[in-house]
Structures are given as C-alpha cells and as structure tokens.
Amino acid sequence: ESEYPNLESVVDDLMIALLGYLGLNDNNLLVM
C-alpha cells in the first residue's frame, strides 16, 4: 500500500509551503 494515497495533494502542500517560505525572503514572489 502507498504511504501517500493522495500524492498530488502532498506535492501541492509542499509547493505551497516552499513558495510561502521563498515569499518571506523575496517579496517579488508574492506577486505570483
């Protein structure tokens, strides 16, 4: 059985977290 049945959801969460982290260091990314 897969540990991540909703892998796409996990990836989306990671991308949001990553963009949020980068946004704290580069205000230009907030426009995206």
PEWO-V778610 format. One record per residue. N is the residue number from 0. RES is the residue in one letter. PHI is phi as a letter, one per 40 degrees, with the letter a starting at -180 (* if undefined). OMEGA is omega as a letter, one per 20 degrees, with the letter a starting at -180 (NA if undefined). D_LAST is the distance of its C-alpha to the last C-alpha in whole Angstrom. Layout:
n=N res=RES phi=PHI omega=OMEGA d_last=D_LAST
n=N res=RES phi=PHI omega=OMEGA d_last=D_LAST
This chain:
n=0 res=E phi=* omega=a d_last=36
n=1 res=S phi=c omega=r d_last=33
n=2 res=E phi=c omega=a d_last=31
n=3 res=Y phi=b omega=a d_last=28
n=4 res=P phi=c omega=r d_last=29
n=5 res=N phi=b omega=a d_last=25
n=6 res=L phi=d omega=a d_last=24
n=7 res=E phi=c omega=r d_last=21
n=8 res=S phi=c omega=r d_last=20
n=9 res=V phi=c omega=a d_last=21
n=10 res=V phi=c omega=r d_last=18
n=11 res=D phi=c omega=r d_last=15
n=12 res=D phi=c omega=a d_last=16
n=13 res=L phi=c omega=a d_last=16
n=14 res=M phi=c omega=r d_last=13
n=15 res=I phi=c omega=r d_last=12
n=16 res=A phi=c omega=a d_last=14
n=17 res=L phi=c omega=r d_last=13
n=18 res=L phi=c omega=r d_last=9
n=19 res=G phi=c omega=r d_last=11
n=20 res=Y phi=c omega=r d_last=13
n=21 res=L phi=c omega=a d_last=11
n=22 res=G phi=c omega=r d_last=9
n=23 res=L phi=c omega=a d_last=13
n=24 res=N phi=b omega=a d_last=14
n=25 res=D phi=a omega=a d_last=11
n=26 res=N phi=d omega=a d_last=10
n=27 res=N phi=c omega=a d_last=8
n=28 res=L phi=c omega=a d_last=5
n=29 res=L phi=c omega=r d_last=5
n=30 res=V phi=c omega=r d_last=4
n=31 res=M phi=c omega=NA d_last=0
